[in-house]
Structures are given as structure tokens and as C-alpha cells.
Amino acid sequence: MGIVALLVGMMAYMSLHWASMPPSRIETIDPATLHIAGEFVEANLGSGVEPNGSVTVRVVGNRYSFTPQCLLVPTDTPVTFRATSADVVHGFNIAKTNVNVMLVPGYIATFKTKFKEPADLEMPCHEFCGVGHATMWAHVKVVDKAEFEKQAGGKRRVSCVK
């Protein structure tokens, strides 16, 4: 009984502690103004090369589609995904990788990964978001680092859509 009481007490304490002090890495955003101003305007979505050589990919989940629909990323380069949802809870995983993230309206999900070899990968939504959920997916094209740099060629954003 003592152990059970201790465990229940620990759960109650941690629940109250995290409710009043959320983790410091949580970034919030207003889903109503997502496309109007800030980091997730349409011109800022997709892959972008940072000054330190890493790549940042920005993605927005909308009901039944991801924007952009096709993501271009390089091999052997640190890639940071920054994603959010404009309407309801979405999620995505990138096939054949360990990338798996939830997109919650009002919050920015951030995670880092590195792709080892060129590939064409699917990125389906894995969180039921309505009647069109089955058609909600995007494409991730992993290309050789030199090819990515050639395609980036000083552009602000890179996409695999020609």
C-alpha cells in the first residue's frame, strides 16, 4: 500500500508541476495567423540552408494535405524539421526512418535528423484528421549533398517540385 501511495503521490506531483511549468522547449504559435506573418508563411516553407551549413525544413499540416507536398533534403547533413498544424491534430512519419512527430495546432514541433543515403520516401499523416485522412501524405526526396547544394544554388527555399 505504501508503494502504491508513493507512486500515486509522485504522479500527482509531476502532473501539477508540468501543468504549471511546461517544458522550456515548447514554442507556441497562433494557428489563425499562421499563413499571414512569421516563420510559416508560404514563402518560408520547404527546405532552407542555414549559415552553418545545416538544413531547416518547415512544414504545415492542413486538413488533408501537407504544405509543401514535396520536401528535398540532402544526405549526410544535419536536418532540422520545424512543423505545425493550421487546423486539427496531425502527425507524420517518414518511411524507413525514425522520424515520427505529432503536429498540434498552436505548437511548433522541432526535431533533428540526418539522412544517410539518397531515397524517395513517403510521409503519410498517421493521426486521423477527418474523412480525407487517407489521402494526406507528402513526398520526401533525399538527394546527394552535392546535388542538393547545386539545386539550392543561393535560393532561399528548395523544393523537389520543378
C-alpha positions as semicolon CSV with decimal commas, in nm:
position;residue;x (nm);y (nm);z (nm)
1;M;0,000;0,000;0,000
2;G;0,289;0,231;0,080
3;I;0,446;0,184;-0,263
4;V;0,113;0,244;-0,437
5;A;0,057;0,560;-0,232
6;L;0,410;0,679;-0,314
7;L;0,359;0,621;-0,688
8;V;0,020;0,798;-0,689
9;G;0,175;1,087;-0,496
10;M;0,461;1,111;-0,746
11;M;0,215;1,112;-1,039
12;A;0,003;1,384;-0,877
13;Y;0,311;1,599;-0,802
14;M;0,453;1,566;-1,154
15;S;0,113;1,633;-1,315
16;L;0,072;1,954;-1,118
17;H;0,437;2,052;-1,169
18;W;0,427;2,015;-1,550
19;A;0,084;2,179;-1,573
20;S;0,212;2,493;-1,403
21;M;0,561;2,485;-1,560
22;P;0,558;2,348;-1,916
23;P;0,889;2,233;-2,064
24;S;1,103;2,523;-2,183
25;R;1,133;2,392;-2,540
26;I;0,764;2,430;-2,619
27;E;0,710;2,703;-2,877
28;T;0,363;2,833;-2,939
29;I;0,214;2,994;-3,247
30;D;-0,129;3,133;-3,335
31;P;-0,285;2,894;-3,592
32;A;-0,527;3,166;-3,705
33;T;-0,243;3,390;-3,831
34;L;-0,005;3,113;-3,938
35;H;-0,007;3,198;-4,310
36;I;-0,016;3,577;-4,267
37;A;0,306;3,653;-4,083
38;G;0,601;3,483;-3,918
39;E;0,804;3,172;-3,975
40;F;0,536;2,965;-4,151
41;V;0,431;3,199;-4,433
42;E;0,419;3,019;-4,768
43;A;0,744;3,173;-4,898
44;N;0,927;3,030;-4,596
45;L;0,806;2,669;-4,625
46;G;1,025;2,386;-4,753
47;S;1,400;2,328;-4,720
48;G;1,637;2,613;-4,650
49;V;2,014;2,614;-4,599
50;E;2,127;2,778;-4,276
51;P;2,451;2,982;-4,243
52;N;2,618;2,692;-4,057
53;G;2,551;2,451;-4,346
54;S;2,264;2,263;-4,182
55;V;1,920;2,249;-4,342
56;T;1,590;2,358;-4,186
57;V;1,266;2,218;-4,327
58;R;0,942;2,398;-4,242
59;V;0,611;2,213;-4,292
60;V;0,247;2,296;-4,219
61;G;-0,021;2,031;-4,184
62;N;-0,360;2,141;-4,316
63;R;-0,671;1,933;-4,331
64;Y;-0,592;1,662;-4,588
65;S;-0,255;1,797;-4,711
66;F;0,095;1,895;-4,609
67;T;0,248;2,217;-4,736
68;P;0,478;2,174;-4,919
69;Q;0,381;1,842;-5,077
70;C;0,738;1,752;-5,170
71;L;1,044;1,805;-4,950
72;L;1,400;1,798;-5,079
73;V;1,672;1,714;-4,824
74;P;2,043;1,629;-4,854
75;T;2,234;1,326;-4,730
76;D;2,497;1,347;-4,455
77;T;2,375;1,688;-4,333
78;P;2,200;1,780;-4,007
79;V;1,834;1,844;-4,093
80;T;1,600;2,024;-3,853
81;F;1,227;1,985;-3,910
82;R;1,002;2,261;-3,777
83;A;0,635;2,183;-3,826
84;T;0,293;2,285;-3,703
85;S;-0,075;2,236;-3,780
86;A;-0,315;2,501;-3,903
87;D;-0,637;2,327;-3,801
88;V;-0,653;1,991;-3,621
89;V;-0,406;1,739;-3,477
90;H;-0,199;1,576;-3,749
91;G;0,109;1,360;-3,737
92;F;0,361;1,228;-3,979
93;N;0,631;0,971;-4,007
94;I;0,888;0,938;-4,280
95;A;0,903;0,582;-4,411
96;K;1,220;0,381;-4,344
97;T;1,346;0,634;-4,085
98;N;1,292;0,702;-3,717
99;V;1,113;1,032;-3,790
100;N;0,772;1,038;-3,620
101;V;0,608;1,358;-3,495
102;M;0,273;1,495;-3,382
103;L;0,153;1,832;-3,513
104;V;-0,072;2,008;-3,264
105;P;-0,241;2,339;-3,353
106;G;-0,080;2,622;-3,161
107;Y;0,253;2,445;-3,106
108;I;0,570;2,408;-3,312
109;A;0,722;2,061;-3,327
110;T;1,101;2,062;-3,372
111;F;1,327;1,762;-3,424
112;K;1,663;1,688;-3,582
113;T;1,772;1,400;-3,800
114;K;2,026;1,303;-4,065
115;F;1,961;1,102;-4,380
116;K;2,236;0,857;-4,476
117;E;2,159;0,769;-4,837
118;P;1,954;0,901;-5,130
119;A;1,596;0,776;-5,137
120;D;1,238;0,859;-5,230
121;L;1,035;0,834;-4,912
122;E;0,666;0,865;-4,829
123;M;0,545;1,089;-4,546
124;P;0,184;0,996;-4,456
125;C;-0,028;1,155;-4,186
126;H;-0,064;0,900;-3,907
127;E;-0,322;1,081;-3,694
128;F;-0,686;1,057;-3,807
129;C;-0,789;1,409;-3,912
130;G;-1,119;1,358;-4,094
131;V;-1,274;1,193;-4,398
132;G;-0,984;1,283;-4,630
133;H;-0,718;1,148;-4,394
134;A;-0,630;0,854;-4,619
135;T;-0,516;1,092;-4,895
136;M;-0,297;1,308;-4,668
137;W;0,066;1,238;-4,745
138;A;0,376;1,411;-4,877
139;H;0,694;1,302;-5,053
140;V;1,049;1,334;-4,915
141;K;1,325;1,319;-5,172
142;V;1,670;1,261;-5,022
143;V;1,946;1,355;-5,268
144;D;2,324;1,353;-5,253
145;K;2,464;1,653;-5,065
146;A;2,641;1,787;-5,378
147;E;2,319;1,761;-5,581
148;F;2,127;1,944;-5,309
149;E;2,383;2,226;-5,299
150;K;2,365;2,253;-5,678
151;Q;1,985;2,277;-5,670
152;A;1,991;2,522;-5,378
153;G;2,234;2,749;-5,566
154;G;2,170;3,052;-5,347
155;K;1,791;3,015;-5,345
156;R;1,612;3,094;-5,023
157;R;1,399;2,776;-5,035
158;V;1,445;2,449;-5,222
159;S;1,173;2,211;-5,338
160;C;1,165;1,889;-5,537
161;V;0,873;2,025;-5,738
162;K;1,004;2,158;-6,070
